[in-house]
């Protein structure tokens, strides 16, 4: 999980889950606490899902964390 997906791709990471922001890759402290939990849960669940997917080289996986920004 990272917000620096280009760097992760350059480093040849196989599975890259896009985070929210550089200082808070798996959260957004500017949103309401219940929404922040939803954002964190969505990112972590997606990260666990991609572990089961077959990839050929670096692959960036997006997460639907609407309202996170």
QUILIN-V368704 format. One record per backbone hydrogen bond with DSSP energy under -0.5 kcal/mol. NH is the residue of the N-H (numbers start at 0). CO is the residue of the C=O. E is the energy in kcal/mol with one decimal. If there is no record, write none. Layout:
BEGIN
nh:co:e
NH:CO:E
NH:CO:E
END
This chain:
BEGIN
nh:co:e
1:16:-2.5
4:2:-1.1
7:3:-2.3
8:4:-2.4
9:5:-2.6
10:6:-1.9
11:8:-1.7
12:7:-2.5
15:13:-0.5
15:58:-2.8
16:14:-0.5
17:15:-0.6
17:60:-2.4
18:1:-2.5
19:24:-1.8
20:23:-1.1
24:21:-0.5
26:23:-1.4
30:27:-1.8
35:31:-2.4
36:32:-1.9
37:33:-1.5
38:34:-2.3
39:35:-2.7
40:36:-2.7
41:37:-2.4
42:38:-2.2
43:39:-2.6
44:40:-2.7
45:41:-2.0
46:42:-2.3
47:43:-2.2
48:44:-2.2
49:45:-2.4
50:46:-0.8
51:48:-1.7
52:49:-1.1
56:54:-0.6
58:13:-1.7
60:15:-3.9
61:59:-0.5
64:62:-1.4
67:64:-1.9
END
